[in-house]
Amino acid sequence: SHPSFDLDMEKDLLEAFLYYAKSEDLVVSIALTESDDYPSEGLIEEITEEFISLKLIKSNGFEDGFAYVKMEDICFMFVDSLEEQSLKLLYNDLNK
């Protein structure tokens, strides 16, 4: 079964997904342009009104620093898709 997702009417859809991903400790991919071939992938550390702090994860599962993304600059985002699930498995295995 799919996880439940409660949309808080005080938040917009993007913000609600960000909080959901953070609360469930899910890997996200965030792109800043429509043609972004290499989106930032990682775990959400902090969410403010203007910025997201993202713990970056490389394709091999190792941490790769942090990125600070301005909310208004997000073009698209994936949460817990096959790519993100693979990264999460690698990351978890390396950080037991």
N, CA, C and O of each residue as an XYZ file, in Angstrom:
384
protein
N       0.834     -1.182      0.000
C       0.000      0.000      0.000
C       0.878      1.245      0.000
O       2.032      1.211      0.426
N       0.323      2.311     -0.472
C       1.046      3.578     -0.537
C       0.977      4.282      0.810
O      -0.002      4.142      1.543
N       2.018      5.038      1.131
C       1.968      5.819      2.382
C       0.894      6.895      2.296
O       0.584      7.401      1.218
N       0.338      7.229      3.441
C      -0.670      8.285      3.445
C       0.011      9.647      3.414
O       1.094      9.831      3.970
N      -0.633     10.578      2.765
C      -0.093     11.927      2.628
C      -1.202     12.898      2.976
O      -2.178     13.030      2.238
N      -1.049     13.580      4.103
C      -2.044     14.550      4.532
C      -1.617     15.936      4.080
O      -0.568     16.436      4.487
N      -2.425     16.545      3.247
C      -2.128     17.885      2.760
C      -2.702     18.904      3.719
O      -3.917     19.024      3.875
N      -1.800     19.639      4.361
C      -2.196     20.711      5.264
C      -2.613     21.907      4.410
O      -1.822     22.398      3.604
N      -3.820     22.366      4.576
C      -4.322     23.449      3.737
C      -3.615     24.785      3.988
O      -3.841     25.752      3.260
N      -2.775     24.838      4.998
C      -2.010     26.061      5.258
C      -0.759     26.125      4.386
O      -0.130     27.179      4.287
N      -0.391     25.006      3.753
C       0.822     24.952      2.947
C       0.455     24.734      1.481
O      -0.593     24.168      1.171
N       1.340     25.196      0.575
C       1.118     24.862     -0.823
C       1.622     23.441     -1.065
O       2.231     22.845     -0.177
N       1.381     22.905     -2.227
C       1.704     21.512     -2.513
C       3.200     21.234     -2.406
O       3.597     20.215     -1.842
N       4.030     22.119     -2.936
C       5.479     21.935     -2.861
C       5.938     21.882     -1.409
O       6.674     20.976     -1.017
N       5.507     22.842     -0.625
C       5.898     22.898      0.783
C       5.418     21.651      1.529
O       6.141     21.109      2.364
N       4.213     21.201      1.230
C       3.676     20.007      1.876
C       4.517     18.781      1.534
O       4.805     17.963      2.408
N       4.911     18.648      0.266
C       5.764     17.520     -0.127
C       7.132     17.593      0.546
O       7.675     16.565      0.952
N       7.685     18.776      0.667
C       8.983     18.932      1.324
C       8.907     18.489      2.784
O       9.774     17.757      3.261
N       7.878     18.931      3.484
C       7.716     18.534      4.881
C       7.460     17.034      5.004
O       7.945     16.392      5.936
N       6.705     16.484      4.071
C       6.454     15.036      4.073
C       7.764     14.270      3.885
O       8.049     13.330      4.627
N       8.558     14.672      2.892
C       9.835     14.010      2.618
C      10.769     14.105      3.824
O      11.463     13.143      4.154
N      10.784     15.256      4.475
C      11.633     15.430      5.664
C      11.150     14.544      6.805
O      11.959     13.882      7.456
N       9.859     14.520      7.054
C       9.334     13.738      8.179
C       9.512     12.238      7.974
O       9.664     11.491      8.941
N       9.494     11.793      6.715
C       9.650     10.365      6.405
C      11.101      9.998      6.091
O      11.397      8.839      5.800
N      12.015     10.988      6.148
C      13.431     10.788      5.860
C      13.633     10.199      4.462
O      14.383      9.238      4.289
N      12.962     10.780      3.473
C      13.029     10.310      2.094
C      14.027     11.141      1.293
O      14.176     12.342      1.518
N      14.696     10.493      0.366
C      15.606     11.195     -0.538
C      14.770     11.921     -1.586
O      13.780     11.392     -2.094
N      15.190     13.137     -1.896
C      14.527     13.943     -2.927
C      15.531     14.340     -3.998
O      16.734     14.404     -3.744
N      15.028     14.604     -5.189
C      15.821     15.196     -6.269
C      15.162     16.520     -6.601
O      13.965     16.580     -6.882
N      15.958     17.583     -6.565
C      15.432     18.927     -6.807
C      16.185     19.545     -7.981
O      17.414     19.618     -7.979
N      15.424     19.989     -8.982
C      16.012     20.632    -10.156
C      15.627     22.104    -10.168
O      14.516     22.476     -9.790
N      16.563     22.931    -10.609
C      16.338     24.374    -10.624
C      15.992     24.913    -12.005
O      15.624     26.079    -12.143
N      16.109     24.062    -13.038
C      15.691     24.438    -14.389
C      15.017     23.226    -15.024
O      15.224     22.095    -14.585
N      14.222     23.461    -16.045
C      13.553     22.357    -16.723
C      14.536     21.431    -17.424
O      14.247     20.247    -17.598
N      15.689     21.944    -17.828
C      16.681     21.136    -18.535
C      17.800     20.679    -17.603
O      18.887     20.335    -18.066
N      17.547     20.671    -16.313
C      18.557     20.281    -15.323
C      18.778     18.771    -15.395
O      17.978     17.994    -14.874
N      19.876     18.360    -16.047
C      20.192     16.935    -16.185
C      20.774     16.333    -14.914
O      20.798     15.112    -14.761
N      21.238     17.169    -14.011
C      21.849     16.695    -12.775
C      21.229     17.410    -11.580
O      21.836     18.320    -11.015
N      20.020     17.000    -11.193
C      19.381     17.667    -10.043
C      20.130     17.369     -8.751
O      20.865     16.386     -8.667
N      19.945     18.207     -7.757
C      20.523     17.988     -6.435
C      19.723     16.882     -5.756
O      18.497     16.950     -5.666
N      20.438     15.860     -5.279
C      19.779     14.716     -4.653
C      20.265     14.575     -3.221
O      21.465     14.647     -2.952
N      19.325     14.372     -2.300
C      19.730     14.208     -0.913
C      18.561     14.213      0.045
O      17.401     14.075     -0.343
N      18.905     14.377      1.309
C      17.929     14.385      2.396
C      17.700     15.817      2.867
O      18.645     16.594      3.000
N      16.460     16.153      3.114
C      16.136     17.500      3.574
C      16.511     17.629      5.049
O      16.043     16.863      5.892
N      17.347     18.590      5.339
C      17.782     18.843      6.706
C      16.928     19.894      7.403
O      16.576     19.754      8.575
N      16.599     20.960      6.651
C      15.852     22.078      7.243
C      15.012     22.757      6.168
O      15.399     22.832      5.002
N      13.857     23.244      6.593
C      12.971     23.986      5.699
C      12.614     25.305      6.376
O      12.126     25.325      7.506
N      12.862     26.400      5.673
C      12.442     27.711      6.173
C      11.454     28.286      5.159
O      11.125     27.631      4.171
N      10.991     29.485      5.398
C      10.053     30.110      4.462
C      10.676     30.327      3.089
O       9.976     30.302      2.077
N      11.988     30.539      3.053
C      12.643     30.866      1.789
C      13.586     29.801      1.259
O      13.776     29.697      0.047
N      14.191     28.995      2.154
C      15.242     28.071      1.744
C      15.019     26.653      2.252
O      14.293     26.414      3.217
N      15.678     25.717      1.555
C      15.747     24.324      1.984
C      17.218     23.989      2.136
O      18.023     24.309      1.262
N      17.570     23.356      3.221
C      18.914     22.837      3.410
C      18.864     21.355      3.052
O      18.071     20.596      3.610
N      19.717     20.954      2.116
C      19.711     19.594      1.592
C      21.063     18.939      1.834
O      22.091     19.452      1.394
N      21.065     17.789      2.545
C      22.290     17.004      2.690
C      22.451     16.205      1.408
O      21.693     15.267      1.158
N      23.434     16.572      0.595
C      23.614     15.960     -0.716
C      24.160     14.540     -0.608
O      24.992     14.240      0.249
N      23.678     13.678     -1.491
C      24.146     12.293     -1.551
C      24.577     12.018     -2.985
O      23.811     12.229     -3.925
N      25.822     11.542     -3.146
C      26.338     11.205     -4.470
C      25.724      9.892     -4.946
O      25.108      9.169     -4.162
N      25.891      9.590     -6.212
C      25.299      8.386     -6.806
C      25.830      7.088     -6.197
O      25.217      6.032     -6.352
N      26.978      7.168     -5.497
C      27.514      5.974     -4.842
C      27.042      5.851     -3.386
O      27.454      4.927     -2.684
N      26.192      6.760     -2.931
C      25.639      6.697     -1.584
C      26.386      7.510     -0.543
O      25.921      7.629      0.590
N      27.536      8.072     -0.901
C      28.312      8.863      0.049
C      27.771     10.289      0.140
O      27.237     10.827     -0.830
N      27.918     10.887      1.313
C      27.514     12.283      1.498
C      28.413     13.184      0.669
O      29.587     12.885      0.453
N      27.839     14.301      0.205
C      28.573     15.208     -0.672
C      28.363     16.661     -0.275
O      28.258     17.538     -1.133
N      28.301     16.912      1.032
C      28.142     18.278      1.502
C      26.685     18.690      1.592
O      25.786     17.854      1.687
N      26.472     19.999      1.558
C      25.123     20.548      1.697
C      24.838     21.517      0.555
O      25.749     22.112     -0.021
N      23.574     21.657      0.250
C      23.123     22.661     -0.712
C      21.997     23.445     -0.056
O      21.197     22.895      0.701
N      21.949     24.709     -0.351
C      20.878     25.564      0.131
C      20.111     26.042     -1.088
O      20.641     26.765     -1.932
N      18.866     25.628     -1.166
C      18.046     25.881     -2.343
C      16.951     26.879     -1.983
O      16.240     26.714     -0.992
N      16.833     27.902     -2.795
C      15.773     28.881     -2.596
C      14.458     28.271     -3.100
O      14.387     27.779     -4.226
N      13.428     28.308     -2.263
C      12.140     27.683     -2.590
C      11.619     28.131     -3.960
O      11.171     27.304     -4.754
N      11.676     29.416     -4.230
C      11.099     29.944     -5.467
C      11.867     29.508     -6.706
O      11.367     29.649     -7.822
N      13.095     28.973     -6.525
C      13.907     28.540     -7.663
C      13.659     27.083     -8.062
O      14.180     26.631     -9.082
N      12.880     26.349     -7.282
C      12.642     24.938     -7.583
C      11.731     24.831     -8.803
O      10.623     25.366     -8.824
N      12.229     24.127     -9.814
C      11.454     23.926    -11.037
C      10.647     22.626    -10.949
O       9.459     22.595    -11.271
N      11.319     21.551    -10.504
C      10.594     20.308    -10.265
C      11.318     19.493     -9.203
O      12.478     19.745     -8.877
N      10.593     18.502     -8.671
C      11.138     17.700     -7.579
C      10.577     16.281     -7.672
O       9.406     16.080     -7.994
N      11.436     15.305     -7.385
C      11.013     13.918     -7.256
C      11.203     13.509     -5.808
O      12.191     13.878     -5.174
N      10.251     12.744     -5.287
C      10.325     12.254     -3.914
C      10.138     10.745     -3.930
O       9.089     10.251     -4.341
N      11.156     10.010     -3.483
C      11.052      8.567     -3.282
C      10.740      7.794     -4.561
O      10.083      6.754     -4.504
N      11.196      8.283     -5.708
C      11.054      7.504     -6.936
C      12.146      6.430     -6.932
O      12.906      6.330     -5.969
N      12.229      5.643     -7.975
C      13.194      4.549     -8.027
C      14.629      5.037     -7.797
O      15.385      4.420     -7.047
N      14.996      6.139     -8.442
C      16.350      6.707     -8.271
C      16.603      7.094     -6.810
O      17.654      6.775     -6.254
N      15.657      7.766     -6.205
C      15.817      8.213     -4.821
C      15.829      7.021     -3.853
O      16.568      7.030     -2.869
N      15.024      6.014     -4.127
C      15.017      4.825     -3.281
C      16.370      4.107     -3.338
O      16.868      3.629     -2.319
N      16.958      4.034     -4.534
C      18.281      3.407     -4.694
C      19.340      4.160     -3.901
O      20.163      3.556     -3.213
N      19.310      5.497     -4.005
C      20.267      6.312     -3.248
C      20.103      6.109     -1.744
O      21.089      6.018     -1.012
N      18.858      6.040     -1.292
C      18.582      5.864      0.133
C      19.127      4.522      0.628
O      19.701      4.454      1.715
N      18.956      3.461     -0.155
C      19.494      2.146      0.211
C      21.006      2.172      0.318
O      21.571      1.652      1.280
N      21.668      2.777     -0.666
C      23.131      2.906     -0.630
C      23.572      3.727      0.582
O      24.482      3.333      1.312
N      22.919      4.866      0.785
C      23.257      5.753      1.894
C      23.082      5.034      3.233
O      23.965      5.092      4.089
N      21.957      4.365      3.413
C      21.698      3.645      4.661
C      22.719      2.549      4.891
O      23.161      2.349      6.023
N      23.106      1.831      3.836
C      24.082      0.752      3.978
C      25.443      1.295      4.404
O      26.152      0.650      5.176
N      25.808      2.457      3.916
C      27.098      3.056      4.251
C      27.094      3.710      5.641
O      28.156      3.936      6.222
N      25.927      4.006      6.162
C      25.823      4.738      7.434
C      25.107      3.940      8.515
O      24.302      4.479      9.274
N      25.410      2.658      8.572
C      24.793      1.786      9.594
C      25.297      2.129     10.966
O      24.892      1.504     11.946
